[in-house]
Every structure is written in C-alpha cells, then in structure tokens.
Amino acid sequence: MSKTLKSAQTLVALRDVRISEHGYDEMAADGISVGEILAGIKDAVLIEDYPEYGKGPCVLVLQKDRMGLPVHAVWGIPKNTKSPAVLVTAYRPDPERWEEGFLRRKS
C-alpha cells in the first residue's frame, strides 16, 4: 500500500482533514458529498502514487459513493508536513477516458 494513502486514511480517521476550494467545486458539480468522500477513503483503491510531487506527496484513488458509484479522489499531504490530509479534488470519472473499472486511463 502507498505510504501516502495510508497516511491520508489515518488522518481522515482522526478528522485531520482539509478540503481545497477546487475539491469543493468539483464535488458540488458532480453531486458528491463530503461525508461520502470521507467515509469512502477507508476502502480506496490506489490508481496512481506521486510520492515526490512538488507540493507534497499525493495519490489518485478510486472510491465509491453511497450508491456504490465510482469516484476518483486526489488526496495529498502538504510538503514537509505530516498533516492534514488534503482532499485536492474528487469527481466522477469519465468512461470515455478510463477503462472499465476506472483504474486505468485509456490509451
């Protein structure tokens, strides 16, 4: 498992979370609630791991909403810190851009 994902899951469980303005905008546009994103991280599946990202380590994960529909979320930890978990964005993946299962981008 990704160290960043594990850290984000632990921080969310501790309620040490920040949501970016962009994250709020994307969730609102796709009808996704903060509660379902926070609840869904415990079962998140890693898609991409960016441990050396410039703003701090982050991950792209597949989560499910309360209806079991797929949601992509980007979680990060600010550079040179151990908290909070930052929800950068969360959105409904476009089936035209992702293979079945939403874990791999189409070529």
ZANU-671980 format. One line per 3 residues: their letters; for each residue x, y, z of N, C-alpha, C. Coordinates in nm, 4 decimals. Layout:
<atoms>
a> X Y Z X Y Z X Y Z  ...
</atoms>
This chain:
<atoms>
msk> 0.0848 -0.1188 0.0000 0.0000 0.0000 0.0000 0.0886 0.1243 0.0000  0.0392 0.2276 -0.0612 0.1082 0.3554 -0.0667 0.1179 0.4178 0.0722  0.2344 0.4671 0.1060 0.2544 0.5366 0.2333 0.1637 0.6594 0.2412
tlk> 0.1499 0.7303 0.1309 0.0659 0.8497 0.1286 -0.0805 0.8139 0.1509  -0.1283 0.7085 0.0851 -0.2671 0.6674 0.1036 -0.2902 0.6254 0.2481  -0.1997 0.5472 0.3037 -0.2132 0.5038 0.4432 -0.2173 0.6249 0.5368
saq> -0.1306 0.7219 0.5142 -0.1290 0.8438 0.5967 -0.2602 0.9197 0.5843  -0.3091 0.9335 0.4619 -0.4359 1.0055 0.4400 -0.5504 0.9328 0.5103  -0.5551 0.8006 0.5008 -0.6605 0.7240 0.5671 -0.6554 0.7442 0.7188
tlv> -0.5365 0.7420 0.7747 -0.5208 0.7619 0.9191 -0.5640 0.9018 0.9594  -0.5216 1.0023 0.8836 -0.5571 1.1408 0.9156 -0.7076 1.1647 0.9030  -0.7701 1.1063 0.8019 -0.9156 1.1210 0.7880 -0.9850 1.0569 0.9082
alr> -0.9392 0.9414 0.9507 -0.9985 0.8754 1.0674 -0.9855 0.9630 1.1925  -0.8790 1.0423 1.1977 -0.8568 1.1338 1.3104 -0.9244 1.2698 1.2890  -0.9917 1.2830 1.1757 -1.0589 1.4078 1.1374 -0.9617 1.5241 1.1178
dvr> -0.8410 1.4932 1.0770 -0.7386 1.5931 1.0469 -0.7364 1.6096 0.8950  -0.8341 1.6852 0.8447 -0.8600 1.6943 0.7010 -0.8814 1.8393 0.6602  -0.8351 1.8705 0.5411 -0.8667 1.9989 0.4771 -0.9140 1.9671 0.3355
ise> -1.0117 2.0412 0.2892 -1.0622 2.0227 0.1530 -1.0343 2.1495 0.0750  -0.9728 2.1338 -0.0398 -0.9394 2.2507 -0.1212 -1.0665 2.3126 -0.1793  -1.0568 2.4388 -0.2144 -1.1697 2.5066 -0.2791 -1.2053 2.4354 -0.4089
hgy> -1.1037 2.3957 -0.4835 -1.1257 2.3213 -0.6080 -1.1994 2.1903 -0.5790  -1.1606 2.1241 -0.4703 -1.2273 1.9999 -0.4320 -1.3751 2.0204 -0.4056  -1.4080 2.1264 -0.3304 -1.5494 2.1572 -0.3048 -1.6241 2.1837 -0.4355
dem> -1.5613 2.2600 -0.5250 -1.6263 2.2927 -0.6525 -1.6540 2.1684 -0.7352  -1.5547 2.0798 -0.7461 -1.5710 1.9585 -0.8264 -1.6760 1.8652 -0.7661  -1.6744 1.8509 -0.6340 -1.7734 1.7643 -0.5697 -1.9140 1.8186 -0.5905
aad> -1.9301 1.9485 -0.5753 -2.0620 2.0098 -0.5950 -2.1096 1.9889 -0.7378  -2.0196 2.0062 -0.8343 -2.0563 1.9910 -0.9755 -2.1012 1.8485 -1.0071  -2.0456 1.7508 -0.9360 -2.0781 1.6101 -0.9621 -2.1744 1.5500 -0.8597
gis> -2.2266 1.6319 -0.7697 -2.3233 1.5828 -0.6720 -2.2655 1.4838 -0.5720  -2.1430 1.5085 -0.5306 -2.0748 1.4213 -0.4350 -2.0670 1.4947 -0.3015  -2.1009 1.4265 -0.1933 -2.0960 1.4923 -0.0624 -1.9616 1.4689 0.0068
vge> -1.9259 1.5622 0.0919 -1.8032 1.5495 0.1699 -1.8083 1.4225 0.2543  -1.9231 1.3962 0.3149 -1.9362 1.2783 0.4004 -1.9056 1.1484 0.3295  -1.9547 1.1341 0.2061 -1.9287 1.0083 0.1364 -1.7833 0.9956 0.0928
ila> -1.7171 1.1071 0.0652 -1.5745 1.1019 0.0318 -1.4929 1.0646 0.1555  -1.5249 1.1263 0.2679 -1.4528 1.0939 0.3913 -1.4764 0.9482 0.4316  -1.5987 0.9011 0.4189 -1.6299 0.7625 0.4541 -1.5649 0.6642 0.3563
gik> -1.5552 0.7025 0.2302 -1.5062 0.6117 0.1265 -1.3568 0.5904 0.1236  -1.2805 0.6779 0.1888 -1.1343 0.6630 0.1800 -1.0855 0.5343 0.2451  -1.1586 0.4827 0.3425 -1.1118 0.3608 0.4106 -1.1032 0.2422 0.3152
dav> -1.1827 0.2425 0.2082 -1.1814 0.1335 0.1104 -1.1239 0.1770 -0.0245  -1.0524 0.2887 -0.0254 -0.9980 0.3426 -0.1507 -0.8980 0.2460 -0.2140  -0.8987 0.2443 -0.3472 -0.8058 0.1621 -0.4252 -0.7089 0.2557 -0.4962
lie> -0.5819 0.2317 -0.4775 -0.4788 0.3163 -0.5374 -0.4792 0.3034 -0.6894  -0.4782 0.4175 -0.7567 -0.4643 0.4205 -0.9027 -0.3241 0.4688 -0.9385  -0.2863 0.5833 -0.8828 -0.1540 0.6409 -0.9101 -0.0987 0.6991 -0.7807
dyp> 0.0321 0.6870 -0.7638 0.1007 0.7363 -0.6449 0.2066 0.8368 -0.6900  0.2082 0.9527 -0.6284 0.3028 1.0587 -0.6618 0.3783 1.0988 -0.5349  0.4703 1.0148 -0.4862 0.5381 1.0434 -0.3598 0.6316 1.1645 -0.3660
eyg> 0.6740 1.2035 -0.4843 0.7681 1.3150 -0.4991 0.7037 1.4392 -0.5600  0.5725 1.4490 -0.5575 0.5036 1.5643 -0.6166 0.5516 1.6925 -0.5487  0.5652 1.7987 -0.6238 0.6236 1.9239 -0.5760 0.5560 1.9880 -0.4565
kgp> 0.4247 1.9767 -0.4466 0.3518 2.0378 -0.3346 0.3392 1.9428 -0.2161  0.3892 1.8209 -0.2326 0.3807 1.7185 -0.1288 0.3260 1.5909 -0.1877  0.3505 1.4788 -0.1238 0.3056 1.3505 -0.1786 0.1534 1.3457 -0.1930
cvl> 0.1093 1.2825 -0.3014 -0.0346 1.2699 -0.3233 -0.0648 1.1410 -0.3979  -0.1914 1.1041 -0.3954 -0.2377 0.9821 -0.4611 -0.3690 1.0091 -0.5324  -0.3883 0.9389 -0.6429 -0.5173 0.9329 -0.7108 -0.5762 0.7979 -0.6744
vlq> -0.6973 0.7985 -0.6202 -0.7609 0.6741 -0.5771 -0.9017 0.6620 -0.6347  -0.9475 0.5382 -0.6400 -1.0854 0.5083 -0.6749 -1.1613 0.4829 -0.5459  -1.2679 0.5568 -0.5265 -1.3555 0.5374 -0.4117 -1.4957 0.5142 -0.4641
kdr> -1.5864 0.4801 -0.3772 -1.7273 0.4630 -0.4133 -1.8103 0.5624 -0.3326  -1.9178 0.6108 -0.3947 -2.0098 0.6967 -0.3203 -2.1098 0.6084 -0.2469  -2.2073 0.6695 -0.1821 -2.3036 0.5924 -0.1010 -2.3893 0.4994 -0.1851
mgl> -2.3972 0.5235 -0.3164 -2.4738 0.4366 -0.4063 -2.3845 0.3314 -0.4732  -2.2556 0.3320 -0.4387 -2.1620 0.2365 -0.4970 -2.1064 0.2796 -0.6313  -2.1317 0.4060 -0.6699 -2.0805 0.4569 -0.7970 -1.9355 0.5039 -0.7815
pvh> -1.8570 0.4939 -0.8894 -1.7155 0.5291 -0.8796 -1.6927 0.6802 -0.8653  -1.5923 0.7111 -0.7853 -1.5458 0.8481 -0.7659 -1.3939 0.8431 -0.7648  -1.3312 0.9331 -0.8378 -1.1868 0.9490 -0.8278 -1.1600 1.0616 -0.7289
avw> -1.0628 1.0416 -0.6421 -1.0241 1.1442 -0.5459 -0.8729 1.1571 -0.5450  -0.8259 1.2791 -0.5305 -0.6836 1.3051 -0.5136 -0.6641 1.3531 -0.3702  -0.5850 1.2774 -0.2967 -0.5518 1.3080 -0.1576 -0.4033 1.3396 -0.1490
gip> -0.3687 1.4371 -0.0679 -0.2281 1.4714 -0.0508 -0.1959 1.5107 0.0914  -0.0678 1.5217 0.1167 -0.0155 1.5703 0.2440 0.0770 1.6873 0.2074  0.0563 1.8049 0.2665 0.1418 1.9190 0.2303 0.2909 1.8878 0.2485
knt> 0.3702 1.9431 0.1583 0.5142 1.9191 0.1574 0.5764 1.9542 0.2929  0.6655 1.8675 0.3377 0.7410 1.8852 0.4621 0.6536 1.8881 0.5876  0.5360 1.8252 0.5812 0.4487 1.8147 0.6976 0.4002 1.6708 0.7096
ksp> 0.3311 1.6428 0.8172 0.2708 1.5108 0.8359 0.1187 1.5195 0.8360  0.0642 1.6410 0.8304 -0.0806 1.6602 0.8293 -0.1109 1.8019 0.7826  -0.2356 1.8274 0.7443 -0.3516 1.7387 0.7406 -0.3554 1.6597 0.6104
avl> -0.4519 1.5677 0.6016 -0.4835 1.5062 0.4733 -0.5601 1.6119 0.3950  -0.5199 1.6365 0.2727 -0.5862 1.7365 0.1898 -0.6584 1.6657 0.0752  -0.7886 1.6893 0.0673 -0.8637 1.6417 -0.0481 -0.8482 1.7494 -0.1547
vta> -0.7683 1.7192 -0.2551 -0.7404 1.8150 -0.3614 -0.8603 1.8251 -0.4541  -0.9155 1.7108 -0.4916 -1.0328 1.7074 -0.5785 -1.0997 1.5710 -0.5685  -1.2245 1.5674 -0.6068 -1.2997 1.4418 -0.6190 -1.4032 1.4627 -0.7286
yrp> -1.4144 1.3644 -0.8170 -1.5010 1.3791 -0.9335 -1.5450 1.2431 -0.9839  -1.6468 1.2439 -1.0661 -1.6927 1.1213 -1.1319 -1.6041 1.0984 -1.2551  -1.5388 0.9837 -1.2645 -1.4520 0.9588 -1.3797 -1.5325 0.9451 -1.5094
dpe> -1.4759 0.9963 -1.6155 -1.5372 0.9931 -1.7481 -1.5107 0.8570 -1.8125  -1.6155 0.7796 -1.8418 -1.5950 0.6475 -1.9021 -1.5263 0.6535 -2.0386  -1.5293 0.7679 -2.1039 -1.4609 0.7837 -2.2327 -1.3086 0.7903 -2.2150
rwe> -1.2628 0.8258 -2.0955 -1.1194 0.8444 -2.0699 -1.0581 0.7316 -1.9874  -1.1458 0.6468 -1.9280 -1.0983 0.5420 -1.8385 -1.1486 0.4060 -1.8840  -1.0650 0.3048 -1.8679 -1.1063 0.1684 -1.8997 -1.2102 0.1215 -1.7980
egf> -1.2780 0.0129 -1.8307 -1.3773 -0.0436 -1.7399 -1.3141 -0.0678 -1.6029  -1.3832 -0.0286 -1.4993 -1.3297 -0.0393 -1.3642 -1.2677 0.0901 -1.3152  -1.2388 0.1817 -1.4069 -1.1894 0.3164 -1.3770 -1.0545 0.3171 -1.3052
lrr> -0.9718 0.2142 -1.3285 -0.8409 0.2081 -1.2650 -0.7264 0.2383 -1.3626  -0.7565 0.2372 -1.4932 -0.6526 0.2646 -1.5935 -0.7060 0.3607 -1.6983  -0.6223 0.4569 -1.7334 -0.6576 0.5506 -1.8389 -0.6568 0.4780 -1.9735
ks> -0.7473 0.5159 -2.0610 -0.7460 0.4591 -2.1956 -0.6269 0.5154 -2.2708  -0.5702 0.4339 -2.3576 -0.4546 0.4752 -2.4383 -0.4965 0.5625 -2.5528
</atoms>
